[in-house]
Amino acid sequence: SRAFASAHGFPSREQRTRLVEAMVASREGRHTSLQAGCLRVVAWLVAWLWLLAKVFALSTVSALMGHARTWNWAYEYDVTCQNPPGPANHSGVKVLLYGPAKTGTKSMMKALIKLGFENSYHSEEFLWNIWSGLSIDYFRRPENREVALRPRQELLTQNSWDGEQRYMRGTPWEMNDNDLRVLRDTKPEELAAAISRCRVDAIAFDGTEELFWAVYAVSPGAKVISLNWRTYPAWRKSWLDFQYAMIYACQAWGHVVGAMYLLPWPVVMIPILELLSGNSIYNGMAVGSPPFTDGSETLARMFYRYAALYSKWFPHQNRGLRRLFVNESDYLDHFDEARRRIPAENLFEWDMKKHGFAELCGFLGIGGQPACSAPENGRLPSGVNVMYMERDNPWVTLRMGLLSLLMHWVNYRLVGKTLTLLWRVVCWSLSTRRHRQKVE
């Protein structure tokens, strides 16, 4: 058999043994290599997760410092619109939108800008350019300082949802009536003068519904568009969907742009951006235009908008100006009030599904605009809902994101080096103490 195997090329017993041993060693080597590869992947993932956790913690601290307005005193402009005021008790506003958010306010604003009402304000611009200045002046008065510094008190009214109250209780967004106090004590001529200095053409009161009648009273002859086309169930569903999406989007984007709050970045960046943009921040605040909604925002203005967010916009979100509708009766009564108090010739009950540019131009008495000659069924442009200012300016938003990532990297390096140095100092101090005790 050995002769036969040798003659026909079969491996001998020794060769077969060596072949089996080689195969076993190769398999064990592959197993060892696979285990090492898996360990390397796990180590890589753990390292990246630890890095992301540190960055997330750092950005959270940055956001908290932003809300505390740690560095605002060093860079924020104390300026409001500087144009000469209009006639007494006359704001100069030509169009008022009557309706809460999620009734088509952004679409209507885009349409009005297209029709020549270039300085059309959402609640964001109104709070930023007009109301924040009135509120600051009010609480600077000695008799009002205690009101501004008092503990937060819930504004328990028929316009509040119990669930929202429980969610906000004990947070910086807990409701109080500070802005209602400002509205109550502000004279009509003061409100009219503040609005007229900004040369506002139109105002939407989404989120500031309680301001409508005060502004309407100082805007004689203004046209009012009532956005009552949605049923209450449809409106509430749309509003809640928007709120959830907005919260998630703001949380995510806030961790990106929040890098500017940890260190006094605005103190350095705002003068540089002002120089590069021709003082677009100061000039925009001094004249009250252009609005955020017209899609022409610069990097300088976007940077400053985030830098001053916690002093000019956030403080007024739950201070009494926003009206919520607990049930369908409240929602319908809100629009019935407009029918009762506004003359029929100055009120247009708008339906986004039926009306378009032709009807809008006819109501406002506008002619000669290209949009007015659109077909009868020409619909208004659709407005972006979530993060609309960022999405209307995508390239500016991209540059803002890249600049924020750079600030995050510098923050991470500086904070890491500082903490390492402090740890070494602590360790040196402890070792020196132990050595001294040992010697003694």
C-alpha positions as CSV (number, residue, x, y, z in Angstrom):
1,S,0.0,0.0,0.0
2,R,2.9,2.4,0.7
3,A,4.4,1.6,-2.6
4,F,1.0,2.2,-4.3
5,A,0.5,5.5,-2.5
6,S,4.0,6.6,-3.3
7,A,3.6,5.6,-7.0
8,H,0.3,7.5,-7.4
9,G,1.3,10.7,-5.5
10,F,-0.8,10.2,-2.3
11,P,0.6,12.0,0.8
12,S,2.2,9.9,3.5
13,R,1.1,9.7,7.1
14,E,3.7,12.2,8.1
15,Q,2.7,14.6,5.4
16,R,-1.0,14.3,6.3
17,T,-0.1,15.0,10.0
18,R,1.8,18.1,9.1
19,L,-1.0,19.3,6.8
20,V,-3.6,18.9,9.6
21,E,-1.4,20.8,12.0
22,A,-0.9,23.6,9.5
23,M,-4.7,23.8,9.0
24,V,-5.3,24.0,12.7
25,A,-2.7,26.7,13.2
26,S,-4.1,28.7,10.3
27,R,-7.6,28.5,11.8
28,E,-6.4,29.5,15.2
29,G,-4.6,32.4,13.6
30,R,-7.7,33.5,11.8
31,H,-9.6,33.4,15.0
32,T,-7.0,35.4,16.8
33,S,-6.9,38.0,14.0
34,L,-10.8,38.2,14.1
35,Q,-10.8,38.7,17.8
36,A,-8.2,41.4,17.6
37,G,-10.1,43.1,14.8
38,C,-13.3,43.1,16.8
39,L,-11.5,44.5,19.8
40,R,-10.1,47.3,17.7
41,V,-13.6,48.2,16.4
42,V,-15.1,48.1,19.9
43,A,-12.2,50.3,21.2
44,W,-12.8,52.7,18.3
45,L,-16.5,52.9,19.0
46,V,-16.0,53.4,22.7
47,A,-13.4,56.2,22.0
48,W,-15.8,58.0,19.7
49,L,-18.8,57.6,22.0
50,W,-16.7,59.0,24.9
51,L,-15.6,61.9,22.6
52,L,-19.2,62.6,21.6
53,A,-20.3,62.5,25.3
54,K,-17.7,65.1,26.2
55,V,-18.7,67.3,23.3
56,F,-22.4,66.9,24.2
57,A,-21.7,67.8,27.9
58,L,-19.6,70.8,26.8
59,S,-22.4,72.0,24.4
60,T,-25.0,71.6,27.1
61,V,-22.9,73.7,29.5
62,S,-22.6,76.3,26.7
63,A,-26.4,76.4,26.2
64,L,-26.9,76.9,29.9
65,M,-24.4,79.8,29.9
66,G,-26.3,81.3,27.0
67,H,-29.6,81.1,28.8
68,A,-27.9,82.7,31.8
69,R,-26.7,85.5,29.4
70,T,-23.2,85.2,30.9
71,W,-21.4,87.3,28.3
72,N,-24.3,89.5,26.8
73,W,-23.2,92.5,28.8
74,A,-19.9,92.6,26.8
75,Y,-21.3,92.6,23.2
76,E,-25.0,93.2,22.9
77,Y,-26.2,96.4,21.1
78,D,-28.5,98.6,23.2
79,V,-30.2,100.1,20.1
80,T,-33.7,100.2,18.8
81,C,-35.1,101.6,15.5
82,Q,-33.8,105.2,15.0
83,N,-36.2,106.5,12.3
84,P,-38.3,109.5,13.2
85,P,-41.6,108.5,14.7
86,G,-44.8,108.9,12.7
87,P,-47.9,110.9,13.6
88,A,-49.2,110.5,17.1
89,N,-51.2,107.3,17.7
90,H,-50.4,106.1,14.2
91,S,-48.1,103.1,13.8
92,G,-48.1,103.3,10.0
93,V,-48.8,99.5,9.7
94,K,-50.9,98.8,6.6
95,V,-51.8,95.1,7.0
96,L,-52.4,93.0,10.1
97,L,-52.7,89.2,10.2
98,Y,-55.3,87.9,12.6
99,G,-54.7,84.3,13.6
100,P,-52.4,82.0,15.6
101,A,-49.4,80.1,14.3
102,K,-50.1,77.2,11.8
103,T,-52.8,79.2,10.0
104,G,-50.7,80.2,7.1
105,T,-48.9,83.3,8.5
106,K,-45.5,82.5,6.9
107,S,-47.1,81.9,3.5
108,M,-49.0,85.2,3.8
109,M,-45.9,87.1,4.8
110,K,-44.0,85.8,1.8
111,A,-46.9,86.9,-0.4
112,L,-47.0,90.4,1.2
113,I,-43.2,90.8,0.7
114,K,-43.7,89.8,-2.9
115,L,-46.4,92.4,-3.3
116,G,-44.2,95.2,-2.1
117,F,-44.8,95.2,1.7
118,E,-41.1,94.5,2.2
119,N,-40.8,95.2,5.9
120,S,-43.4,92.6,7.0
121,Y,-42.8,91.4,10.6
122,H,-43.5,88.0,12.1
123,S,-43.7,87.8,15.9
124,E,-39.9,87.2,15.9
125,E,-39.1,90.5,14.3
126,F,-41.7,92.3,16.4
127,L,-40.3,90.9,19.7
128,W,-36.7,91.6,18.5
129,N,-36.9,95.1,17.1
130,I,-39.8,96.6,19.1
131,W,-41.1,94.7,22.1
132,S,-37.8,93.9,23.7
133,G,-36.9,97.6,23.7
134,L,-40.2,98.5,25.3
135,S,-39.8,95.7,27.9
136,I,-36.2,96.7,28.8
137,D,-37.2,100.4,29.3
138,Y,-40.2,99.4,31.4
139,F,-38.2,97.2,33.8
140,R,-35.3,99.7,34.0
141,R,-37.7,102.0,35.9
142,P,-37.1,101.8,39.6
143,E,-40.7,101.1,40.4
144,N,-40.8,98.0,38.1
145,R,-37.5,96.4,39.1
146,E,-39.0,94.2,41.8
147,V,-41.5,92.9,39.3
148,A,-38.7,91.8,36.9
149,L,-36.8,90.1,39.7
150,R,-39.7,88.4,41.5
151,P,-39.9,84.6,41.5
152,R,-41.7,83.2,38.5
153,Q,-45.5,82.9,39.0
154,E,-47.7,80.7,36.8
155,L,-50.1,82.5,34.6
156,L,-53.1,80.3,35.1
157,T,-55.7,81.5,32.7
158,Q,-58.2,80.0,30.4
159,N,-55.6,80.2,27.6
160,S,-53.2,77.8,29.3
161,W,-53.1,74.0,28.8
162,D,-52.6,72.1,32.0
163,G,-50.1,69.7,30.4
164,E,-48.0,72.6,29.2
165,Q,-48.1,74.2,32.6
166,R,-46.9,70.9,34.2
167,Y,-44.1,70.6,31.6
168,M,-42.8,74.2,32.2
169,R,-43.2,74.4,35.9
170,G,-39.8,75.2,37.5
171,T,-38.1,75.8,34.2
172,P,-36.9,79.0,32.6
173,W,-39.9,78.9,30.3
174,E,-42.5,78.8,33.2
175,M,-45.3,81.3,32.4
176,N,-45.7,84.6,34.1
177,D,-47.4,87.9,33.2
178,N,-44.5,90.3,32.8
179,D,-45.3,91.2,29.2
180,L,-48.9,91.7,30.0
181,R,-47.8,94.2,32.6
182,V,-45.7,96.0,30.0
183,L,-48.7,96.0,27.6
184,R,-51.0,97.3,30.3
185,D,-48.7,100.2,31.3
186,T,-47.5,101.2,27.9
187,K,-49.4,104.2,26.5
188,P,-50.9,103.9,23.0
189,E,-48.7,106.7,21.7
190,E,-45.6,105.0,23.0
191,L,-46.5,101.8,21.3
192,A,-47.4,103.6,18.1
193,A,-44.1,105.6,18.1
194,A,-42.0,102.4,18.7
195,I,-43.7,100.6,15.7
196,S,-43.5,103.7,13.4
197,R,-39.8,104.1,14.0
198,C,-39.2,100.7,12.4
199,R,-41.4,101.5,9.4
200,V,-43.3,98.3,9.6
201,D,-45.6,97.5,6.7
202,A,-47.4,94.4,8.0
203,I,-47.4,92.3,11.2
204,A,-48.3,88.7,12.0
205,F,-49.3,88.0,15.6
206,D,-48.4,84.3,15.7
207,G,-47.3,83.7,19.3
208,T,-48.2,87.3,20.3
209,E,-52.0,87.2,19.9
210,E,-52.6,89.4,23.0
211,L,-50.9,92.3,21.2
212,F,-53.3,92.4,18.3
213,W,-55.9,94.8,19.6
214,A,-53.4,97.2,21.1
215,V,-51.6,97.5,17.7
216,Y,-54.9,97.6,15.8
217,A,-56.0,100.6,18.0
218,V,-53.0,102.6,16.8
219,S,-53.2,101.5,13.2
220,P,-56.2,103.4,11.7
221,G,-57.2,102.2,8.3
222,A,-55.2,99.0,8.5
223,K,-56.4,96.0,6.5
224,V,-56.9,92.8,8.5
225,I,-56.6,89.3,7.1
226,S,-58.3,86.8,9.3
227,L,-56.7,83.3,8.9
228,N,-59.7,81.3,10.1
229,W,-59.8,78.7,7.3
230,R,-58.7,75.7,9.4
231,T,-61.0,73.8,11.7
232,Y,-60.0,73.6,15.4
233,P,-59.1,69.8,15.2
234,A,-57.0,70.4,12.1
235,W,-55.3,73.5,13.6
236,R,-54.5,71.8,16.9
237,K,-53.0,68.7,15.2
238,S,-50.9,70.9,12.9
239,W,-49.8,73.0,15.9
240,L,-48.8,70.1,18.0
241,D,-46.9,68.4,15.2
242,F,-45.0,71.6,14.6
243,Q,-44.2,72.0,18.3
244,Y,-42.7,68.5,18.5
245,A,-40.7,68.9,15.3
246,M,-39.5,72.4,16.3
247,I,-38.3,71.2,19.8
248,Y,-36.3,68.3,18.3
249,A,-34.8,70.5,15.5
250,C,-33.9,73.4,17.9
251,Q,-32.3,70.9,20.4
252,A,-30.1,69.4,17.7
253,W,-29.2,72.7,16.0
254,G,-28.8,74.4,19.4
255,H,-26.0,72.0,20.3
256,V,-24.2,73.1,17.1
257,V,-24.5,76.8,17.4
258,G,-24.3,76.8,21.2
259,A,-20.5,76.9,21.0
260,M,-20.5,80.7,21.1
261,Y,-21.9,80.8,24.6
262,L,-19.2,79.0,26.5
263,L,-16.4,81.5,25.9
264,P,-17.0,85.2,24.9
265,W,-16.8,84.4,21.2
266,P,-19.3,87.2,20.2
267,V,-16.9,89.8,21.7
268,V,-14.4,88.7,19.1
269,M,-16.5,87.6,16.2
270,I,-19.2,90.4,16.0
271,P,-16.7,93.2,15.3
272,I,-15.0,91.0,12.6
273,L,-18.4,90.1,11.0
274,E,-19.6,93.7,11.2
275,L,-16.4,94.8,9.4
276,L,-16.8,92.2,6.7
277,S,-20.6,92.9,6.2
278,G,-20.6,96.7,6.4
279,N,-22.1,97.0,9.8
280,S,-25.2,95.0,8.8
281,I,-26.1,94.1,12.4
282,Y,-26.2,97.7,13.8
283,N,-27.7,99.1,10.6
284,G,-30.4,96.5,10.5
285,M,-31.4,97.1,14.1
286,A,-31.3,100.9,13.7
287,V,-33.7,100.9,10.7
288,G,-35.7,97.8,11.6
289,S,-35.1,96.0,8.3
290,P,-34.8,93.8,6.5
291,P,-36.9,91.2,8.3
292,F,-35.6,87.7,9.0
293,T,-38.3,86.3,6.8
294,D,-37.2,87.8,3.5
295,G,-34.4,85.3,2.8
296,S,-31.6,87.8,2.7
297,E,-29.9,87.2,6.0
298,T,-26.2,87.6,6.3
299,L,-23.7,85.6,8.3
300,A,-23.2,88.6,10.6
301,R,-26.9,89.0,11.3
302,M,-27.5,85.3,11.8
303,F,-24.5,85.1,14.3
304,Y,-25.9,88.1,16.3
305,R,-29.4,86.6,16.2
306,Y,-28.1,83.5,18.0
307,A,-25.9,85.6,20.3
308,A,-28.7,87.7,21.6
309,L,-31.4,85.0,21.4
310,Y,-31.8,84.6,25.1
311,S,-32.3,88.3,25.8
312,K,-34.5,89.5,22.9
313,W,-36.6,86.5,22.0
314,F,-36.7,83.7,24.6
315,P,-37.7,85.8,27.5
316,H,-41.0,86.7,25.8
317,Q,-42.2,83.3,24.8
318,N,-44.3,82.6,27.9
319,R,-44.8,86.0,29.5
320,G,-48.4,86.4,28.6
321,L,-48.5,87.5,25.0
322,R,-49.2,84.1,23.5
323,R,-52.7,82.9,23.5
324,L,-53.6,79.2,23.5
325,F,-57.0,77.7,22.7
326,V,-58.1,75.1,25.2
327,N,-61.1,74.0,23.1
328,E,-63.0,74.7,19.9
329,S,-65.2,77.3,21.5
330,D,-62.2,79.5,22.4
331,Y,-60.8,79.1,18.9
332,L,-64.1,80.1,17.2
333,D,-64.7,82.9,19.7
334,H,-61.3,84.3,18.8
335,F,-62.3,84.8,15.2
336,D,-65.8,85.9,16.0
337,E,-64.3,88.8,18.0
338,A,-62.7,90.0,14.8
339,R,-66.0,89.9,12.9
340,R,-67.6,91.9,15.7
341,R,-65.0,94.6,16.1
342,I,-63.5,95.1,12.6
343,P,-65.5,96.9,9.8
344,A,-66.4,94.5,7.0
345,E,-64.6,96.6,4.4
346,N,-61.3,96.2,6.3
347,L,-61.6,92.5,7.0
348,F,-60.9,89.6,4.7
349,E,-61.6,86.0,6.0
350,W,-58.9,84.1,4.1
351,D,-59.1,80.5,2.9
352,M,-55.8,79.1,1.8
353,K,-57.6,76.5,-0.3
354,K,-59.8,79.0,-2.2
355,H,-58.0,82.3,-2.4
356,G,-54.9,83.4,-4.1
357,F,-52.9,86.5,-5.3
358,A,-55.8,87.9,-7.3
359,E,-58.1,88.1,-4.2
360,L,-55.3,89.4,-2.0
361,C,-54.4,92.2,-4.5
362,G,-58.1,93.1,-4.8
363,F,-58.6,93.4,-1.0
364,L,-55.4,95.5,-0.5
365,G,-56.1,97.7,-3.5
366,I,-52.8,96.8,-5.2
367,G,-52.2,97.0,-9.0
368,G,-49.2,96.8,-11.2
369,Q,-47.5,94.0,-9.4
370,P,-46.6,91.0,-11.5
371,A,-48.1,88.6,-8.9
372,C,-51.5,90.3,-9.1
373,S,-51.8,89.4,-12.8
374,A,-51.4,85.7,-12.0
375,P,-54.3,83.4,-12.9
376,E,-57.3,83.4,-10.6
377,N,-56.2,80.2,-9.0
378,G,-52.6,81.4,-8.4
379,R,-51.8,80.2,-4.9
380,L,-49.6,81.9,-2.3
381,P,-46.1,80.6,-1.9
382,S,-45.8,77.9,0.7
383,G,-43.8,78.8,3.8
384,V,-41.2,76.6,5.5
385,N,-42.3,75.8,9.1
386,V,-39.5,74.3,11.1
387,M,-36.2,76.3,11.2
388,Y,-37.6,78.5,8.4
389,M,-35.0,81.3,8.8
390,E,-32.1,78.7,8.5
391,R,-33.7,76.8,5.6
392,D,-34.5,80.0,3.7
393,N,-30.8,80.9,3.8
394,P,-29.1,77.5,3.3
395,W,-25.6,78.8,2.4
396,V,-25.5,81.2,5.3
397,T,-26.6,78.4,7.6
398,L,-23.9,76.1,6.2
399,R,-21.2,78.7,7.0
400,M,-22.7,79.3,10.4
401,G,-22.5,75.6,11.1
402,L,-18.9,75.4,10.0
403,L,-18.0,78.4,12.1
404,S,-19.7,76.8,15.1
405,L,-17.8,73.5,14.6
406,L,-14.6,75.5,14.6
407,M,-15.6,77.2,17.9
408,H,-16.5,73.8,19.3
409,W,-13.0,72.5,18.4
410,V,-11.3,75.5,20.1
411,N,-13.6,75.2,23.1
412,Y,-12.8,71.5,23.5
413,R,-9.1,72.0,23.2
414,L,-8.9,74.9,25.6
415,V,-11.2,73.4,28.2
416,G,-9.4,70.0,27.9
417,K,-6.0,71.7,28.4
418,T,-7.3,73.8,31.3
419,L,-8.8,70.8,33.1
420,T,-5.6,68.7,32.5
421,L,-3.5,71.5,34.0
422,L,-5.9,71.8,37.0
423,W,-5.7,68.1,37.5
424,R,-2.0,68.1,37.5
425,V,-1.9,71.0,39.9
426,V,-4.3,69.1,42.3
427,C,-2.2,65.9,42.0
428,W,1.0,67.8,42.7
429,S,-0.5,69.6,45.7
430,L,-1.7,66.2,47.1
431,S,1.6,64.5,46.5
432,T,3.5,67.4,48.1
433,R,1.2,67.2,51.1
434,R,1.7,63.5,51.5
435,H,5.4,63.8,51.2
436,R,5.5,66.6,53.8
437,Q,3.4,64.5,56.2
438,K,5.7,61.5,55.6
439,V,8.8,63.6,56.3
440,E,7.2,65.0,59.5
